[in-house]
Amino acid sequence: MPSLDDFLAIAKQMRPMIPMYIHLLASALFPIVTGAYASLSRPSTAAKPAKDHIDDKDDDEDDTPTQMEGLSPRDAIVFPVTAGLVLAGLYWAIKRYGAKVINLVFGYYFAGVGLFSVGKIINDGLGLGLGMVFPGHYAWRGRVWKAEASQRKAVALHDGKEMQDGMRESRESPLPGWLGNLRLSNTMTERLWNLRALSRQKYSVKLYAKNVVDSRTLLTALNVISAIAGTGIIAYNHFIDKPWWLTNLQGFAVSYSAMQLMSPTTFATGSLILGGLFFYDIWAVFFTPLMVTVAKNLDQPIKLLFPRPDEPGKDGADPVKSYSMLGLGDIVLPGLVIGLALRFDLHMYYLRKQKSVSRTSDTDGTTTEVVKAEYTTATGLFGSRLWTIGVPANLKPATLTAAAFPKPYFVASLVGYVIGMLTTLGVMTVFQHAQPALLYLVPGVLISTWSTAIVRGELTEFWNYTEAVNGEPEDPAADESKSTDETEKARPATDIQPLTWWNWTREQVLGSPKSSETKTSDVSPKDAEKSVSTLERLAIEAPDRLFSLEVTRHVPSARGKKSEGDAGSSDEKETSSEVASSSDPTPVTTSASESGSEDAVLVGEEGDDQEDAERYPTRRVNLRSVRRAG
């Protein structure tokens, strides 16, 4: 049994490592927490907010539900086996060809992945920063104020609601709270209001290259800035230098994106997958040299690096720099279950708000219906929530009170993860040997979540919760039949090609192929005209045109009355007036070209306080096993 002197010696040894341990723990929690919150969307227990609107193709296409890759129970076997084969293959390649060649090959792959993930995390980070400086709501002198960007002023709310025009108190400064007392010139005030609106204004970018691409994308200024910054970071890391902090940035970005792209689907499936990887991690670290060798030789963003205290060099040489490592798998894999716990908390919050209403009719008699509470976005409000800390809930709008829903399972899973990570660090320090982090993280996360369900008496809801189909019931067969019929009407049978690997690759890179002719016998002349692609139209009207790029200011359709507390009402009033005054968007930068294709894709997320947040899609999880069967 270790004596007191042994424990004192271990404590003295750990003291210089404490800052590094804090750095490691904070770095592991950062992508888990941010990625979990970013993955939130309307659960099936909440109803869509009622809103009247004029149909607009661009806006409708933004309603596409968030897609996630669903995992299945058989992944509990596939994941460890695949990971073991890949690890053994990398170990063999490093020993056979050297780490330099392997790093060169993988460098190009991770550069491509990093362009998306780094750009996304920068975009969301800039939006968060702007939301902190320009929140949609803030507290001042015991009242909550709402920024009205269209009117260039902030108005005071009464019990979370706006007063009538003649009774409203307003401030002219675009800055929140006490910052609004700063004296600013008219020019500076106008520039700050413009900066607030800059992150939320969308631009339609239409790109045409003859026989190559025909697309239209909605972008914001933050999207463009983030794409440029992300490209610069990846280029610097790939061609110039690879400092540890830049490797960590890419690791954060990959983990942050993975948290939003994958789902365990159910807690049972997540537990099985973590259980399989639990044994895999033990085998790879304790019984083989594979994991440690690959991790030390691969200089790629598959791990996070943490500088350790310098060790004295031999014979008076310079101090030796060394790093501790944490694999991204030790962040993402437990993080998937932690993110599922947060979405389950949101699911249960709206489940408790459901009400049973009895209705009586002459034909059906007395029936009981379940009325769901309308969903209020739970993301993108960190700035407003920070600036309204300490304000009573009855004075806040619904958007802020709903974002602070109870999170018992999320908190419990985070506590379990922290305990597991601290145990890993302690054992590693005592035994001076690399440790399989999942050996301690998996029990910490799973025990904390399952025990919380048992203690709260919600084990049935916990077990039955699934994200395989999360939303209102739909008829996939009818939708598929309808889609097939519309496709057959829009293009002749000779245009249907088998989905070979080449056709699939071409569709992923260039989009779905357009038909060279259009049948109009079963469609109206207006629909037939719309079905003709820009590629065909330009080929006829301007056969010599090779390239065209057009950027226009996107003006969404006029919207009806929105729910109270919706931070986007003021901005939509502004856009509605613009639609009434002009039927065409204002060009910003344009070339002599027709408009692009009818396909619109929203790139990137809005800022922290989305004043034009008007869509609440329900998360859909694609189960690979179902997709194969289809």
Residue pairs with C-beta under 8 A, 6 or more apart in sequence:
10 429
10 430
13 429
14 21
14 429
16 309
17 308
17 309
17 429
20 306
20 307
20 308
20 309
20 324
21 425
23 306
24 304
24 306
24 324
24 326
24 421
24 425
25 418
25 421
25 422
25 425
27 248
27 252
27 304
27 306
27 326
28 304
28 326
28 330
28 331
28 417
28 421
29 414
29 417
29 418
30 252
31 251
31 252
31 255
31 256
31 259
31 331
31 332
31 335
32 255
32 259
32 331
32 334
32 335
32 338
32 339
32 414
32 417
33 414
34 124
34 256
35 255
35 256
35 257
35 258
35 259
35 260
35 335
35 339
36 259
36 335
36 338
36 339
36 342
36 343
36 410
37 342
37 378
37 379
38 124
38 256
38 259
38 260
38 379
38 605
39 66
39 68
39 259
39 260
39 263
39 339
39 342
39 343
39 619
40 342
40 343
40 346
40 378
40 379
41 65
41 66
41 616
41 617
41 618
41 619
42 48
42 375
42 471
42 616
42 617
42 618
42 619
43 343
43 346
43 347
43 350
43 375
43 470
43 618
43 619
44 347
44 469
44 470
44 471
44 472
44 618
45 347
45 348
45 350
45 351
45 354
45 372
46 350
46 372
46 373
46 374
46 375
47 371
47 372
47 373
47 374
47 375
48 374
48 375
48 616
49 374
49 375
49 376
49 562
49 563
49 566
49 616
50 374
50 563
51 559
51 560
51 561
51 562
51 563
51 614
52 559
52 560
52 561
53 59
53 557
53 558
53 559
53 560
54 557
54 558
54 559
55 557
56 556
56 557
57 598
57 600
58 204
58 218
58 554
58 556
58 557
58 600
59 556
59 557
61 599
61 600
61 601
61 602
62 218
62 600
62 602
62 615
63 615
63 617
64 617
65 471
65 617
65 618
65 619
65 620
66 260
66 617
66 619
66 620
67 620
67 621
67 622
68 260
68 261
68 262
68 263
68 467
68 619
68 620
68 621
68 622
69 261
69 262
69 263
69 621
69 622
69 624
70 263
70 265
70 467
70 468
70 621
70 622
70 623
70 624
71 262
71 263
71 264
71 265
71 269
71 270
71 273
71 336
71 624
72 265
72 269
72 623
72 624
72 625
73 268
73 269
73 272
74 625
75 269
75 272
75 273
76 269
76 272
76 273
76 275
76 276
77 276
79 273
79 276
79 277
79 280
80 276
80 277
80 279
80 280
83 277
83 280
83 284
84 280
84 283
84 284
87 284
87 290
87 291
87 294
88 290
90 102
90 290
90 294
90 298
91 289
91 290
91 293
91 294
93 101
93 102
94 102
94 293
94 294
94 297
94 298
99 297
99 298
99 299
102 297
102 298
103 297
103 298
103 299
103 300
106 298
106 300
107 238
107 300
108 238
110 250
110 300
110 301
110 302
111 234
111 237
111 238
113 254
114 230
114 233
114 234
114 237
114 250
114 253
114 254
114 301
115 230
115 231
115 234
116 230
116 257
117 250
117 253
117 254
117 256
117 257
118 229
118 230
118 233
118 234
118 249
118 250
118 253
119 226
119 227
119 229
119 230
119 231
119 604
120 226
120 230
120 253
120 256
120 257
120 604
120 605
121 249
121 252
121 253
121 256
121 257
122 225
122 226
122 229
122 230
123 222
123 223
123 225
123 226
123 604
123 605
124 256
124 605
126 199
126 222
126 225
126 226
126 607
127 199
127 222
127 380
127 605
127 606
127 607
127 608
128 382
128 383
128 607
128 608
129 608
130 195
130 196
130 199
130 222
130 607
130 608
131 380
131 381
131 382
131 383
131 384
131 607
131 608
131 609
132 382
132 383
132 386
132 608
133 175
133 176
133 383
134 147
134 174
134 175
134 176
134 192
134 195
134 196
134 383
134 609
135 147
135 176
135 383
135 384
135 386
135 387
135 608
135 609
136 146
136 147
136 381
136 383
136 384
136 567
136 609
136 610
136 611
137 144
137 145
137 146
137 147
137 157
137 384
137 387
137 388
137 396
137 397
137 399
137 400
137 567
137 609
138 144
138 145
138 147
138 154
138 176
138 177
138 384
138 387
138 388
139 145
139 177
139 387
139 388
139 389
139 390
139 391
140 171
140 176
140 177
140 178
140 180
142 391
143 156
143 157
143 395
144 156
144 157
144 160
144 388
144 391
144 395
144 396
144 397
145 154
145 155
145 156
145 157
145 171
145 176
146 154
146 155
146 157
146 162
146 397
146 567
146 570
147 154
147 174
147 176
147 196
147 570
147 611
148 154
148 155
148 570
149 193
149 196
149 197
149 200
149 570
149 571
149 574
149 611
150 570
150 571
150 573
150 574
151 570
152 172
152 174
152 189
152 190
152 193
153 170
153 171
153 172
154 170
154 171
154 173
154 174
154 176
154 180
155 162
155 163
155 168
155 169
155 170
156 163
156 168
156 169
156 170
157 163
157 395
157 397
159 394
159 395
160 394
160 395
160 396
160 397
160 398
160 401
160 564
160 565
161 397
161 564
161 565
162 168
163 169
171 180
172 189
173 179
173 180
173 181
173 182
173 184
173 189
174 189
174 192
174 193
174 196
175 182
175 184
175 192
176 387
177 387
184 192
197 571
198 221
199 220
199 221
199 222
199 606
199 607
200 220
200 571
200 606
200 607
200 610
200 611
200 612
201 220
201 221
201 553
201 554
202 218
202 219
202 220
202 553
202 554
202 556
202 602
203 218
203 219
203 220
203 221
203 551
203 552
203 553
203 554
203 588
204 216
204 217
204 218
204 550
204 551
204 552
204 553
204 554
204 585
204 600
205 216
205 217
205 218
205 219
205 549
205 550
205 551
206 215
206 216
206 548
206 549
206 550
206 551
206 552
206 593
206 595
206 596
206 597
207 213
207 214
207 215
207 216
207 217
207 548
207 549
207 596
208 214
208 534
208 535
208 538
208 545
208 547
208 548
208 549
208 593
208 596
209 546
209 547
209 548
210 535
210 538
210 539
210 545
210 546
210 547
211 535
212 510
213 510
213 511
214 511
214 514
214 533
214 534
214 535
214 596
214 597
215 511
215 596
215 597
215 599
215 601
216 595
216 596
216 597
216 598
216 599
216 600
216 601
217 600
217 601
217 603
218 554
218 600
218 601
218 602
218 603
219 603
219 604
220 604
220 606
222 604
222 607
223 603
223 604
226 604
233 246
233 249
233 250
234 250
236 246
237 246
237 247
237 250
242 299
244 305
244 306
244 307
244 323
247 299
247 300
247 301
247 303
247 304
247 305
248 304
248 305
250 301
251 301
251 302
251 303
251 304
251 328
252 304
254 301
254 328
255 328
255 331
255 332
255 335
258 332
258 335
258 336
259 332
259 335
259 336
259 339
262 332
262 336
263 336
263 339
263 340
263 467
263 619
263 621
264 270
264 273
264 336
264 337
264 340
265 466
265 467
265 468
265 621
265 623
266 465
266 466
266 467
266 468
267 337
267 340
267 344
267 449
267 450
267 462
267 463
267 465
268 463
270 336
270 337
270 340
271 337
271 446
271 450
273 333
274 333
274 334
274 337
274 438
274 442
274 445
274 446
275 442
275 446
277 329
277 333
277 438
277 442
278 438
278 439
278 442
278 443
280 438
281 291
281 436
281 437
281 438
281 439
282 436
282 438
282 439
284 290
284 291
284 436
285 291
285 292
285 434
285 435
285 436
286 436
291 434
291 436
292 434
295 302
295 303
295 325
295 327
296 325
301 328
302 327
302 328
303 325
303 326
303 327
303 328
304 325
304 326
304 328
304 331
305 323
305 324
305 325
306 323
306 324
306 325
306 326
307 321
307 322
307 323
308 321
308 322
308 323
308 324
310 319
310 320
310 321
311 319
311 320
311 322
312 319
312 320
313 319
313 320
326 437
327 437
329 438
330 437
330 438
330 441
333 438
334 417
334 420
334 438
334 441
334 442
334 445
337 413
337 445
337 446
337 449
338 410
338 413
338 414
338 417
338 445
340 467
341 409
341 410
341 412
341 413
341 449
342 407
342 409
342 410
343 467
343 619
344 409
344 462
344 465
345 405
345 406
345 407
345 408
345 409
345 410
346 378
346 405
347 465
348 458
348 461
349 405
349 406
350 372
350 373
350 375
351 461
353 372
353 373
354 370
354 371
354 372
354 373
355 370
355 371
356 368
356 369
356 370
356 371
357 368
357 369
357 370
357 371
358 366
358 367
358 368
358 369
359 366
359 367
359 368
359 369
360 366
360 367
361 367
374 563
375 616
376 398
376 399
376 402
376 403
376 563
376 565
377 399
377 402
377 403
377 610
377 613
377 616
378 402
378 403
378 405
379 403
380 605
380 606
380 607
380 608
380 609
380 610
380 613
381 399
381 400
381 403
381 608
381 609
382 608
383 608
383 609
384 399
384 400
384 567
384 608
384 609
385 400
385 403
385 404
388 396
388 400
393 401
397 564
397 565
398 563
398 564
398 565
399 565
399 566
399 567
400 565
408 452
408 456
409 449
409 452
409 453
409 462
412 448
412 449
412 451
412 452
413 445
413 448
413 449
415 448
416 444
416 445
416 446
416 447
416 448
416 449
417 441
417 444
417 445
417 448
418 444
419 444
419 448
420 437
420 440
420 441
420 442
420 443
420 444
420 445
421 437
421 440
421 441
421 444
423 440
423 444
424 435
424 437
424 439
424 440
424 441
427 435
427 440
428 434
428 435
449 462
450 462
453 459
453 461
453 462
453 463
467 619
467 621
468 621
468 623
468 626
469 620
469 621
470 618
470 619
470 620
470 621
471 618
471 619
471 620
472 618
489 519
489 522
489 523
490 515
490 518
490 519
490 523
490 531
491 515
491 517
491 518
491 519
492 515
492 517
492 519
495 513
495 515
495 516
495 517
497 503
497 513
503 513
506 513
507 513
511 597
511 599
514 533
514 535
514 536
516 536
518 528
518 531
518 532
520 528
523 531
530 598
533 597
534 594
534 595
534 596
534 597
535 597
537 594
538 545
538 548
538 593
538 594
541 594
545 593
548 591
548 592
548 593
548 594
549 591
549 593
550 587
550 589
550 590
550 591
550 593
550 595
550 596
551 587
551 588
551 589
551 590
552 585
552 586
552 587
552 588
552 590
553 585
553 586
553 587
553 588
554 585
555 575
555 578
555 579
555 585
555 586
556 572
556 575
556 612
557 579
558 572
558 575
558 576
558 579
558 580
559 572
559 576
559 614
562 568
562 569
562 572
562 614
566 613
566 614
567 609
567 610
567 611
567 613
568 610
568 611
568 612
568 613
568 614
570 611
571 611
571 612
572 612
572 614
575 612
606 612
606 613
